[in-house]
Amino acid sequence: MVRPTDLRRRSRFVQILAFSHSSSTSPIKRRLMTISVYFLMFVLLTALAPVWIPTAFIVGLFRRSNFVILRLLAFFWTFLLIEMIGLFCAGCIYLVARRNIKRFHDLFFRLECWWGSSLFNWFCRYLSLTTTIEGQENILPGPVLVFIRHASIIDTALPVTFLSNATGLRLRYVFKRELLVDPCIDVAGQASPNYFIDRGGSAAEELAGVRNLAVDLGEEGVLLYPEGTRFTERKKEIALKRLAKAHPDLVPLAQSFKHCLPPKPGGALTLMDAAPDADVLVIAHRGLEGLAEVTDLLSGSVVGKEVQISIWRIPASEIPKGEERRRWIFDLWKRVDDFVAG
């Protein structure tokens, strides 16, 4: 059953999302729409700053929630500014480097690192978050398959901040198609070897697209969110029902997860089959659990939290073969779940 609160959350930008998801919509039409909407939001938020800044400050005084509304509005304005700068830079790259493939990809990689790390760093500043990381020495060298926990609306910026920007590791991403609503991800993400998966499309076709990312990896990596979506108890129940039909032997282990969804092993298995010599990097993190939805932020409880990140590397030689890999993925995600539990 769909709850009324879910309907309210989904009502925002529904038309844009539907437009972006349509297979018949050309990239040009989609980008004209999303870029226009983002630009208009930036202009309006900038013009109305003399109104929303003092209003949000006064609301913060009465709500006693760490001025979270003011913090979020300030971050949203910064996010839109970064989007505008990113789109301008992407346009310049297309103009000056489109005939030089190596330079083209180098410049877009630098833009990707700046965009993602800027978003995460400003997010941390506005919400007074601190970060600690262990295992950064495990990142290099490639090739690697990167499996990361998905818990919030901001953890998509963790890999580019702590892997690519910090070490120079180039990643090919398995994005969900819904992210095409973000014009920077749309323009820059499709200029690099990434894949935007259609979760409602043919499983065989989508897995073939994922497999192509692992071809000729060299010193690069492929990043995948094995859970597929952010954790909620309702999503966990749905995942367990599906798992019971396909692999009932894994249900008891999956039921023991407290903070993570059971992984969807199709993508991970496909990548490991396509790149058998690649090591696996696991990015576990805790501290972002209160950011699953934008509405989760409004309580202000996330302000001042510590985000803890741990990176593990599993050599390709230690990864089992054949069907045993499926159980291995679930055991690996149990380890992630235990890390989140602390």
C-alpha positions, 0 to 999 in steps of 0.5 A: 500500500502506498502511504499518503506521505509517500505520494506527497514526497513523490509529487515534486518534479514528477513531470520532470522525472517522467519526461527524463525516463521516457525512452522516446525523449531525446537527450536534447529535449530532456536537457533543455527542460531540466537545465531550464528548471534548474536555472529558474530555481537558481534565479528565483532562490537568489532573487528571494534570498532577502526573504528566505534567509531571515525567515528561515533564521526566525523559524530556526529560533522557534523550532530549536532544530539547529537552524536546519531549514536555513542550512538546507536552503543555503545548501540547495542554493549552493547546489544549484550554483555548482550545477550552473558552474558545472554545466558552463564548464561542460559546455566549454569542454565540448567546445575546446576538446571534443576532437581530442578524445584523451583531453576530452575525458581528462577534462571531464574527469577533473570536472567530475572530481570538482563537482562531486567533492564540492557538493559533499564538502559544502554539504558537510559545512552546512550541516556541520558534519565531520568525516573519518576514513580508514583503509584509503591505502587499499584504493589503488591500484586498479582494476577494481570493482567498487561495491558501496552501501546506499543509505542516503541522498548524499552518499553518491558523492562519497566515491568521487570525493574519497576515491577519485578526487583523493587518489585519481582512480577513474570510475565507471558508474552504474547509475539509475536512470532517474538521475538524468533529472540532474543536468550535470550528471546527464551531460557529464555522466554520458560523456564518460563510459557510464551506464544509466540502468533502467530498473523497469527494462529488460534484465538481460539488456540492462545486465549486458550494459553493466557488463560492458563497463567492465571491458578493458578496465585497465587501471580503472574501476566500476562502481555499483550499489548492490542494494539498488536503492536506499534502505527502509524497513518497507523496502527490506520486506519487499526484498525479502519476499523476492529473495524467498522466491528465488533463493530461499536459502539466503533468506535467514542471512538477509533477515539478520540485516538491520541497516542494509537491504539484501544485495541484488547480486545480478549486477555484482555477479555480472561484473565479476564474471566480466572482470575476473582479475579485478579486486573488489573494493567495499565502501562501508559507511555510517552516519548518513542514515538520517538522510534517506529522504529530504524530509528526514533532514527536517528534524535537525538530528543529523546536524553535527554528526560524524560520518565514518567510512571504511574501505576494504579490499578483497583480492580477486584470488580470494573471491570464490567461483561459480554459484558460491559467489552469490552467498559470498556477496551476502556474507560480504554485505553482512559484514557491511551491516555489522559495520553500520551497527558499530 
